[in-house]
Amino acid sequence: MPDSRLILQDAPGKRVLLLGNEAIARGILEAGIGVMTTYPGTPASEIGDTVSEIAAEAGLYMEYSTNEIVAVEVAAGAANSGVRALTAMKHVGLNVAADAVMTLAYVGVKGGYVIVTADDPECYSSQNEQDNRYYALLSGLPCLEPSNAQEAKEMTISAVEISEKLELPVLLRTTTRISHTRGPVTYGRLVKPNLKGEFVKDVKRMVMVPANARPMHVKLLEKMEKAKEITEKTPYNAIMRKGNGEYGIVSSSSAYNYAVEAANLLELDASVLKLGMTHPLPEKMIAEFLKNHKKVIVVEELEPYLETHVKAIAKDYAPNVEIYGKTKEKYFPRKGELSTRLVAMGLAKITGKNPPIDFEKIDAAYAEIAKTLPSRPPILCPGCPHTASFYVIGRATGKKAIYTTDIGCYALGIMPPLNIGDILICMGASIATAQGISKTTGKDTIAVIGDSTFFHAAIPGLINAVYNNHKVVLAVLDNLTTAMTGHQPHPGTGKTGMQAMGNRVLVEKVAEGCGVKYVKVVNPFKTKEAETVLKEALQHPGPAVIVFRAPCALMTVRDKRRKGIEIKACKITDQCTDCMACIKLLGCPALTVDEGKVRINEALCVGCGLCASVCPYNAIACSKTD
């Protein structure tokens, strides 16, 4: 991440290399946005993290909200008080926020309001590949899609302007490749944010009871008609490459870059229509483009959103044009990320032109090199307290219970030798899923969830367990941070997005407030004590909550290094019999086997001592540095 001073520079014309997410953060400053809310989630996390570092100095308010719907509701309150606002989230976060977003489209906004939704083709850090362009279609909200970092900044500003013109929230859809690719960004002038709002009462517009909702739906439809005028004129929808051949290409977002590169690679004489505002689509512009070509190829990632609409427009304006894409012949995949190679292969099949590159030869060379590379399975970090928690859970249950897991680092508990995690759906689902399993199987059921996820989505499920007296154990793995997305704060840390201390909310107090009778806090590294408590919880006749609390190992190591404290690795002593118990029970990446002998990689070991506690021969020596 660049120095926050760099993001804050009021230097119009300065060119800086930024991530797409950092460019959006810069756009927030240039748009004069006064309130920024988020719940961290890859690939959107850096937007909030960047703004959090500079919010106080920039004069805006930033918060890490409890979850995405709360983030939208806070920002919607600000926007309807006339203050410009933005909320950032990953694609599945919009599922959480959708209840608010759908009706907010009716209510509208008075100050500009942008909702950033970062899609994740290829599921790099997500449980699905949903295409959130359909949320724009479902909600009736405008949608902009940048194809590079510069556009990410510019579209943030444009989205605010469109929002205020239409009095509607505007979706800004990015993808992982846009969010996490660096590109040159030219700065504009900073705009001082306005945090002083005024809420003007207007019940017919703001209160969505049925009598008011019906006419506001009509208003929304009228606003979308105005949006159609905007999309025909916006510079984000334009022919970026003019050709004289029979082929035309329609594309958007990161796929546009692949389309242009692939067309150049094949020396294809084709015009390229780039769409940056993809809802509503510029019907007249697309119709004219279709009329000027005999064959049109639609290149897009994930769902055939553009293709479906282009075909519908073609039916009315250019019924004889041939349209190629993901449906029927399936020239491009409907899953995962695209690449220049995949697009070139699709274009080659359509046009009959052969790529000048022998992809099969490249594949063979890659496969040969890959044989020499060590495998890197996804594993928990050395010293991770979750490893200790999973070890305790496995010991206490003999690995005979059913384990529902959740979204976070601890999802890696499914990997051997820990093998904790039998079903994972979405944020907060572990606790309620466990109730259904327990009720129908009668087996011991343990729901595993992290501290940030607990606050995000587990509380309603926990209340349901209390209300219906479900016999389940909720194991909250509290590592005192939102580790998976970059160590952002949450209510359990007490630190806020303004880099200040607020009020710390303790998991155990919330559980007690929900009515749970059995609530205990344990240190997972004190394995015997934690195991005893968990066994006791399994005997409790109703819901029980165990908080496994120990700080994230990465935070611990970082803090020690900053303080100049030496990190002392554990060592194997002469008492080791190479029984492999530590290897077989923990799977810690600092523990290795070399020629049949157990070794500790001192570069990785953080000296947590967990391996020493499980060694049956006391053959591992650890020196605590706390």
VOGU-3710 file (C-alpha; in Angstrom, 3 decimals, decimal comma):
1> mpdsrlilqd> 0,000/0,000/0,000  1,423/3,437/-0,861  2,193/6,018/1,787  -1,056/7,646/2,848  0,599/11,021/2,241  0,782/10,073/-1,434  -2,962/9,446/-1,629  -3,615/12,754/0,139  -1,480/14,931/-2,136  -3,400/17,761/-3,756
11> apgkrvlllg> -1,346/17,619/-6,942  -3,488/17,750/-10,107  -1,686/16,148/-13,044  0,611/14,011/-10,877  0,841/10,408/-12,098  1,031/7,677/-9,478  1,070/3,883/-9,710  -1,951/2,649/-7,723  -4,005/-0,473/-7,184  -7,509/-0,199/-8,564
21> neaiargile> -8,760/-0,143/-4,971  -6,346/2,646/-4,058  -7,508/4,555/-7,116  -11,076/4,329/-5,811  -9,834/5,655/-2,466  -8,286/8,595/-4,329  -11,572/9,046/-6,195  -13,340/9,288/-2,835  -11,123/12,273/-1,985  -11,564/13,932/-5,369
31> agigvmttyp> -15,343/13,454/-5,213  -15,615/15,127/-1,821  -17,251/12,107/-0,216  -17,933/12,786/3,463  -18,911/9,333/4,764  -17,292/6,041/3,781  -18,456/2,709/5,240  -17,347/-0,858/4,633  -17,176/-4,384/5,874  -13,794/-5,773/4,754
41> gtpaseigdt> -13,817/-8,467/2,117  -11,353/-9,416/-0,597  -11,099/-8,110/-3,283  -12,498/-4,811/-1,940  -10,600/-4,543/1,368  -7,919/-2,039/0,385  -10,512/0,656/-0,344  -11,529/0,870/3,300  -8,013/0,266/4,620  -6,564/3,111/2,541
51> vseiaaeagl> -9,315/5,541/3,542  -9,075/4,531/7,210  -5,429/5,608/7,337  -6,154/9,081/5,958  -9,749/9,750/7,033  -9,025/11,986/10,000  -6,546/14,156/8,103  -8,758/14,254/5,009  -11,719/15,436/7,073  -14,114/12,603/6,240
61> ymeystneiv> -15,770/9,970/8,400  -14,894/6,312/7,826  -16,136/3,234/9,639  -15,739/-0,509/9,547  -19,387/-1,417/9,988  -20,626/-4,589/11,669  -21,715/-5,997/8,301  -22,619/-4,861/4,792  -26,284/-4,064/5,346  -25,382/-1,896/8,323
71> avevaagaan> -22,717/-0,207/6,186  -25,334/0,593/3,521  -27,864/1,805/6,062  -25,359/4,135/7,763  -24,276/5,571/4,415  -27,896/5,831/3,225  -28,706/7,893/6,315  -25,824/10,231/5,520  -26,728/10,449/1,824  -30,332/11,291/2,681
81> sgvraltamk> -29,023/14,073/4,886  -27,326/15,538/1,825  -23,799/14,242/2,505  -21,954/12,363/-0,229  -21,278/8,764/0,765  -19,710/5,516/-0,464  -19,914/1,917/0,741  -17,433/-0,756/-0,358  -17,859/-4,519/-0,154  -17,035/-7,741/-1,959
91> hvglnvaada> -19,620/-9,294/-4,249  -21,219/-11,641/-1,694  -21,479/-8,691/0,674  -24,126/-7,274/-1,609  -26,240/-10,330/-0,818  -26,177/-9,233/2,825  -26,926/-5,623/1,885  -29,548/-6,430/-0,756  -32,550/-6,042/1,536  -31,626/-2,411/2,093
101> vmtlayvgvk> -30,399/-1,718/-1,448  -33,565/-2,909/-3,168  -35,795/-0,536/-1,221  -33,232/2,265/-1,140  -33,647/2,347/-4,922  -37,241/3,465/-4,274  -36,339/5,898/-1,498  -33,430/7,350/-3,447  -30,786/9,688/-2,055  -30,171/13,426/-1,854
111> ggyvivtadd> -26,396/13,415/-1,629  -24,424/11,289/-4,064  -24,109/7,668/-2,956  -21,898/4,977/-4,508  -21,954/1,270/-3,691  -18,727/-0,490/-4,710  -19,209/-4,206/-5,315  -16,025/-6,161/-6,093  -16,703/-9,420/-7,941  -14,307/-12,356/-7,694
121> pecyssqneq> -14,123/-14,410/-10,922  -12,138/-17,611/-10,304  -13,119/-17,609/-6,590  -9,670/-16,492/-5,457  -11,016/-15,674/-2,005  -14,731/-16,366/-2,146  -17,349/-19,081/-1,903  -18,964/-18,303/-5,266  -18,499/-16,448/-8,556  -21,792/-14,546/-8,669
131> dnryyallsg> -22,070/-11,783/-11,258  -23,339/-8,639/-9,549  -24,295/-6,886/-12,767  -27,593/-8,648/-12,242  -28,086/-6,689/-9,017  -28,164/-3,522/-11,115  -30,822/-5,104/-13,293  -32,762/-6,415/-10,283  -32,678/-3,184/-8,287  -33,052/-0,733/-11,154
141> lpclepsnaq> -29,817/1,089/-10,275  -27,175/2,452/-12,666  -23,949/0,472/-12,879  -20,459/1,559/-13,937  -17,572/-0,831/-14,662  -13,952/0,373/-14,845  -11,392/-1,468/-16,947  -8,280/-0,027/-15,293  -7,113/1,958/-12,276  -7,535/5,359/-13,930
151> eakemtisav> -11,148/4,589/-14,754  -11,681/3,260/-11,241  -10,855/6,723/-9,912  -12,758/8,631/-12,586  -15,846/6,441/-12,344  -15,976/6,938/-8,585  -16,348/10,661/-9,235  -18,758/10,152/-12,143  -20,867/7,750/-10,075  -21,348/10,464/-7,457
161> eiseklelpv> -22,391/12,942/-10,137  -24,828/10,496/-11,754  -26,201/9,626/-8,329  -26,974/13,247/-7,564  -28,447/13,876/-10,991  -30,820/10,904/-10,724  -31,124/10,941/-6,918  -30,278/7,226/-6,943  -27,502/5,081/-5,507  -25,051/3,991/-8,223
171> llrtttrish> -23,250/0,645/-8,324  -19,548/0,661/-9,154  -18,662/-2,909/-10,085  -15,046/-3,984/-10,102  -13,463/-7,424/-10,350  -10,416/-8,915/-8,650  -8,268/-8,113/-11,668  -9,273/-4,434/-11,564  -9,097/-4,161/-7,769  -5,671/-5,765/-7,432
181> trgpvtygrl> -3,827/-4,645/-10,550  -1,637/-1,571/-10,417  -1,833/1,068/-13,099  -0,899/4,703/-13,671  -3,414/7,156/-12,253  -3,419/10,876/-12,998  -4,555/12,929/-10,036  -7,267/15,553/-10,167  -7,926/18,191/-7,536  -9,037/17,214/-4,052
191> vkpnlkgefv> -12,505/18,334/-2,990  -13,073/19,156/0,662  -15,692/16,761/2,045  -18,838/18,109/3,619  -19,876/16,342/6,809  -22,596/18,800/7,764  -25,943/17,336/6,713  -29,594/18,175/7,218  -32,400/15,630/7,190  -35,613/17,031/5,717
201> kdvkrmvmvp> -38,681/15,018/6,637  -40,609/13,682/3,660  -42,720/10,705/4,694  -44,140/9,943/1,249  -40,647/9,633/-0,200  -38,800/8,140/2,737  -41,196/5,746/4,472  -41,761/2,687/2,307  -45,125/1,447/3,485  -47,134/0,012/0,553
211> anarpmhvkl> -49,078/3,218/-0,122  -45,814/5,124/-0,563  -43,794/2,324/-2,173  -46,106/1,979/-5,183  -45,698/5,565/-6,454  -41,974/5,502/-5,622  -41,596/2,470/-7,877  -43,045/4,574/-10,669  -40,522/7,312/-9,797  -37,709/4,760/-10,017
221> lekmekakei> -38,814/3,726/-13,488  -38,875/7,383/-14,541  -35,355/7,854/-13,178  -34,155/4,887/-15,202  -35,500/6,525/-18,352  -33,281/9,513/-17,545  -30,403/7,096/-16,914  -30,866/5,809/-20,472  -30,155/9,302/-21,753  -26,988/9,459/-19,664
231> tektpynaim> -25,682/6,095/-20,844  -26,007/7,124/-24,512  -23,826/10,197/-23,900  -21,292/9,039/-21,323  -17,679/8,858/-22,566  -17,389/5,510/-20,808  -19,435/3,945/-23,617  -17,512/4,390/-26,853  -15,872/2,714/-29,831  -12,250/2,437/-28,714
241> rkgngeygiv> -10,844/0,584/-31,717  -12,094/1,121/-35,249  -11,780/-1,571/-37,859  -12,890/-2,005/-41,443  -13,718/-5,709/-41,308  -16,968/-7,577/-40,848  -16,320/-8,233/-37,155  -17,243/-6,094/-34,201  -16,415/-6,805/-30,545  -18,475/-5,670/-27,561
251> ssssaynyav> -16,774/-5,843/-24,179  -16,465/-4,279/-20,720  -14,441/-4,280/-17,489  -11,207/-6,309/-17,406  -12,445/-8,446/-20,311  -12,075/-5,404/-22,573  -8,300/-5,465/-22,074  -8,106/-9,131/-23,026  -10,333/-8,544/-26,057  -8,122/-5,786/-27,445
261> eaanllelda> -4,910/-7,747/-26,793  -6,353/-10,891/-28,368  -7,607/-9,009/-31,425  -4,151/-7,467/-31,877  -2,518/-10,873/-31,401  -4,644/-12,365/-34,181  -4,288/-9,213/-36,305  -8,080/-9,168/-36,446  -9,572/-6,198/-38,260  -12,411/-5,566/-35,831
271> svlklgmthp> -14,021/-2,569/-34,189  -14,322/-2,699/-30,394  -17,227/-1,143/-28,509  -16,250/-0,636/-24,901  -19,082/-0,381/-22,383  -18,264/1,317/-19,090  -21,853/1,976/-18,053  -23,513/-1,402/-18,250  -26,889/-0,570/-16,716  -28,800/0,766/-18,349
281> lpekmiaefl> -27,035/-0,142/-21,581  -26,844/2,374/-24,453  -29,445/0,733/-26,681  -29,131/3,210/-29,562  -25,325/3,057/-29,564  -25,325/-0,745/-29,528  -27,990/-0,846/-32,261  -25,867/1,374/-34,510  -22,804/-0,755/-33,826  -24,746/-3,898/-34,752
291> knhkkvivve> -25,958/-2,366/-38,011  -22,376/-1,637/-39,056  -21,148/-5,218/-38,675  -22,121/-8,610/-40,034  -20,721/-10,478/-37,038  -20,479/-9,277/-33,451  -18,510/-11,022/-30,705  -19,359/-10,346/-27,065  -16,427/-10,778/-24,664  -17,260/-10,671/-20,952
301> elepylethv> -16,472/-12,536/-17,746  -18,894/-14,817/-15,890  -22,530/-14,609/-16,991  -23,693/-13,709/-20,547  -25,166/-10,450/-19,265  -24,058/-8,276/-22,187  -24,637/-11,028/-24,711  -28,264/-11,496/-23,657  -28,979/-7,780/-23,939  -27,078/-7,359/-27,208
311> kaiakdyapn> -29,113/-10,187/-28,718  -32,341/-8,576/-27,540  -31,322/-5,272/-29,121  -30,277/-7,068/-32,316  -33,733/-8,634/-32,615  -35,273/-5,182/-32,917  -32,584/-3,322/-34,860  -30,311/-5,782/-36,702  -31,925/-9,220/-36,835  -29,499/-10,563/-39,452
321> veiygktkek> -26,284/-9,916/-37,524  -24,535/-13,009/-36,173  -23,694/-12,783/-32,472  -21,078/-14,952/-30,767  -20,375/-15,381/-27,070  -20,985/-17,835/-24,246  -24,300/-19,369/-25,275  -24,942/-22,028/-27,929  -21,418/-22,698/-29,319  -19,843/-21,434/-26,065
331> yfprkgelst> -16,756/-19,760/-27,465  -15,910/-18,290/-24,068  -16,244/-19,930/-20,638  -19,053/-18,982/-18,279  -16,856/-19,616/-15,247  -13,630/-18,207/-13,926  -11,476/-15,359/-15,174  -10,811/-14,692/-18,799  -7,309/-14,112/-20,140  -5,784/-12,919/-23,383
341> rlvamglaki> -5,157/-16,543/-24,233  -8,738/-17,710/-23,605  -10,146/-14,798/-25,586  -7,658/-15,372/-28,425  -8,680/-19,033/-28,599  -12,345/-18,047/-28,724  -11,748/-15,448/-31,410  -9,698/-17,971/-33,403  -12,594/-20,456/-33,407  -15,021/-17,779/-34,533
351> tgknppidfe> -12,864/-16,143/-37,219  -10,730/-19,057/-38,392  -7,546/-17,086/-37,688  -4,806/-19,049/-35,943  -2,896/-17,395/-33,078  0,808/-16,872/-33,856  1,608/-18,542/-30,517  1,712/-22,321/-30,015  -0,290/-22,572/-26,785  0,076/-26,366/-26,603
361> kidaayaeia> 3,853/-26,024/-26,632  3,636/-23,472/-23,812  1,394/-25,853/-21,851  3,868/-28,678/-22,209  6,772/-26,495/-21,061  4,761/-25,230/-18,107  3,780/-28,761/-17,075  7,415/-29,826/-17,159  8,522/-26,904/-14,981  5,592/-27,436/-12,599
371> ktlpsrppil> 6,893/-30,923/-11,795  9,926/-29,398/-10,081  7,969/-26,925/-7,970  7,036/-27,829/-4,383  3,323/-28,030/-3,725  1,856/-25,280/-1,556  -1,464/-26,407/-0,141  -3,513/-23,764/1,674  -2,617/-24,021/5,362  -2,867/-22,004/8,553
381> cpgcphtasf> 0,140/-19,870/9,492  2,823/-21,114/11,907  1,660/-20,369/15,442  -1,937/-19,721/14,374  -4,224/-20,065/17,420  -6,816/-21,703/15,180  -4,517/-24,737/14,854  -4,586/-25,083/18,630  -8,364/-24,631/18,703  -8,906/-27,296/16,056
391> yvigratgkk> -6,556/-29,663/17,830  -8,588/-29,214/21,027  -11,894/-29,674/19,188  -10,636/-32,855/17,541  -9,312/-34,245/20,820  -12,474/-33,449/22,781  -14,747/-35,081/20,212  -12,516/-37,829/18,858  -13,325/-36,238/15,501  -16,703/-37,981/15,670
401> aiyttdigcy> -18,807/-34,833/15,908  -20,185/-32,844/12,968  -18,436/-29,533/12,436  -20,152/-26,650/10,656  -17,662/-23,965/9,683  -17,776/-20,399/8,419  -16,057/-17,697/6,366  -12,563/-16,844/7,615  -9,005/-18,165/7,965  -10,388/-21,015/10,030
411> algimpplni> -12,102/-22,460/6,941  -8,633/-23,950/6,333  -9,354/-26,258/9,265  -10,770/-28,662/6,682  -7,219/-29,497/5,596  -5,468/-32,579/7,026  -4,436/-33,418/9,625  -6,916/-31,128/11,437  -9,964/-32,087/9,334  -12,415/-29,788/11,121
421> gdilicmgas> -15,157/-28,484/8,849  -17,982/-30,411/7,188  -20,182/-27,724/5,624  -19,625/-24,057/4,741  -22,231/-21,823/3,114  -21,937/-18,147/3,950  -21,120/-15,636/6,695  -22,792/-16,676/9,930  -24,350/-19,861/8,574  -22,387/-22,184/10,844
431> iataqgiskt> -24,491/-21,641/13,958  -27,911/-22,043/12,329  -26,784/-24,908/10,069  -25,523/-26,703/13,166  -28,980/-26,443/14,704  -30,630/-28,174/11,762  -28,003/-30,921/11,768  -28,207/-31,442/15,527  -31,992/-31,580/15,485  -32,179/-34,141/12,682
441> tgkdtiavig> -29,175/-36,347/13,498  -28,961/-36,181/17,286  -25,168/-36,086/16,993  -22,759/-33,758/18,750  -22,535/-30,685/16,560  -19,979/-27,914/16,885  -20,319/-24,674/14,936  -17,003/-22,932/14,268  -16,944/-19,186/13,638  -14,479/-16,309/13,879
451> dstffhaaip> -14,784/-13,207/16,011  -15,434/-10,757/13,167  -17,921/-13,133/11,551  -19,637/-13,611/14,900  -20,459/-9,906/15,058  -21,246/-9,812/11,335  -23,891/-12,498/11,130  -24,016/-15,037/13,983  -26,113/-13,245/16,572  -29,577/-13,930/15,062
461> glinavynnh> -28,649/-17,615/14,711  -27,423/-17,721/18,300  -30,657/-16,172/19,536  -32,531/-18,795/17,543  -30,522/-21,520/19,311  -31,461/-20,056/22,691  -35,116/-19,549/21,763  -35,551/-23,098/20,446  -33,078/-24,673/22,897  -30,913/-26,327/20,256
471> kvvlavldnl> -28,181/-28,523/21,684  -25,163/-27,152/19,840  -21,761/-25,772/20,804  -20,614/-22,551/19,191  -16,821/-22,330/19,122  -15,840/-18,709/18,515  -12,220/-18,538/17,375  -11,322/-15,054/18,595  -7,929/-13,966/17,273  -8,660/-10,296/18,026
481> ttamtghqph> -8,782/-9,135/14,411  -10,358/-9,656/10,996  -7,325/-11,635/9,896  -8,304/-13,085/6,536  -8,876/-9,732/4,826  -5,914/-7,842/6,253  -6,250/-7,379/10,034  -9,028/-4,829/10,030  -10,677/-3,970/13,368  -14,139/-5,110/14,434
491> pgtgktgmqa> -16,373/-4,498/17,471  -14,409/-7,030/19,520  -11,199/-5,015/19,111  -12,636/-1,648/20,099  -10,571/0,129/17,425  -12,538/2,098/14,825  -12,033/3,026/11,193  -10,943/6,491/12,314  -7,846/4,886/13,907  -9,190/5,638/17,387
501> mgnrvlvekv> -10,477/3,509/20,254  -14,224/3,194/20,605  -16,138/0,811/22,845  -14,966/-2,795/22,852  -17,753/-5,369/22,578  -16,865/-8,778/24,028  -18,140/-11,953/22,372  -18,870/-13,611/25,712  -20,959/-10,665/26,928  -23,006/-10,706/23,731
511> aegcgvkyvk> -23,567/-14,455/24,101  -24,722/-13,992/27,674  -26,980/-11,157/26,556  -28,520/-13,478/23,975  -29,492/-15,795/26,818  -26,809/-18,487/26,532  -26,413/-20,153/29,946  -23,058/-21,845/29,326  -20,379/-19,376/28,180  -16,657/-19,902/28,803
521> vvnpfktkea> -13,467/-18,226/27,546  -10,350/-20,379/27,081  -6,805/-20,003/25,779  -6,493/-22,570/22,953  -2,782/-23,013/23,658  -3,679/-24,344/27,112  -4,885/-27,466/25,395  -5,777/-29,668/28,370  -7,790/-26,949/30,094  -9,566/-26,030/26,858
531> etvlkealqh> -10,359/-29,679/26,128  -11,916/-30,138/29,567  -14,128/-27,086/29,085  -15,243/-28,184/25,614  -16,160/-31,673/26,850  -18,226/-30,041/29,558  -19,946/-27,824/26,987  -20,874/-30,868/24,910  -22,794/-32,218/27,898  -24,793/-29,026/28,343
541> pgpavivfra> -28,483/-29,635/27,471  -28,874/-26,431/25,445  -26,689/-24,095/23,396  -23,190/-23,463/24,733  -20,547/-20,945/23,651  -16,789/-21,432/23,998  -14,577/-18,459/23,079  -11,096/-19,644/22,066  -9,155/-16,397/22,525  -5,551/-15,823/21,476
551> pcalmtvrdk> -4,125/-13,150/19,142  -3,366/-13,808/15,481  0,220/-15,070/15,171  1,008/-12,539/12,447  0,033/-9,690/14,783  2,087/-11,184/17,610  5,183/-11,545/15,437  4,767/-8,045/14,008  4,412/-6,473/17,445  7,462/-8,301/18,801
561> rrkgieikac> 9,593/-7,196/15,867  8,494/-3,598/16,295  9,499/-3,774/19,962  12,819/-5,419/19,135  11,895/-8,646/20,930  13,678/-11,717/19,620  11,421/-14,467/18,295  12,835/-17,719/19,608  11,989/-20,820/17,629  11,263/-24,121/19,307
571> kitdqctdcm> 13,923/-26,813/19,040  13,908/-30,589/18,693  15,867/-32,273/21,536  17,693/-35,612/21,700  14,598/-37,169/23,269  12,800/-37,102/19,919  11,894/-40,579/18,681  10,551/-39,306/15,337  7,149/-40,719/16,210  5,686/-37,980/13,996
581> acikllgcpa> 2,943/-37,142/16,511  3,513/-33,398/16,042  3,389/-33,779/12,274  0,317/-36,000/12,266  -1,676/-33,993/14,808  -0,978/-30,370/13,877  0,197/-29,888/10,322  2,100/-26,737/11,325  4,142/-25,510/8,320  7,145/-24,903/10,602
591> ltvdegkvri> 7,299/-28,655/11,276  8,927/-30,643/8,493  10,285/-34,122/7,865  13,753/-34,510/6,399  15,006/-38,033/5,673  12,645/-39,476/8,247  13,605/-36,961/10,928  11,349/-34,237/12,353  12,802/-30,776/11,862  11,679/-27,281/12,851
601> nealcvgcgl> 12,104/-24,526/10,285  13,437/-21,743/12,491  12,616/-19,140/9,838  8,925/-20,022/10,173  8,544/-21,043/13,816  7,144/-18,351/16,106  7,711/-20,317/19,320  4,049/-20,737/20,232  4,789/-24,048/21,968  1,796/-25,967/20,655
611> casvcpynai> 3,989/-28,714/19,235  5,687/-29,103/22,613  2,321/-29,574/24,315  1,344/-32,458/22,030  4,706/-34,262/21,998  4,346/-37,511/23,987  8,088/-37,606/24,783  8,592/-33,947/25,795  11,128/-33,756/23,024  10,424/-30,191/21,897
621> acsktd> 11,813/-27,256/23,833  10,252/-23,809/23,507  11,301/-20,558/25,170  8,478/-18,065/25,594  9,449/-14,538/24,606  6,369/-12,787/26,009
//
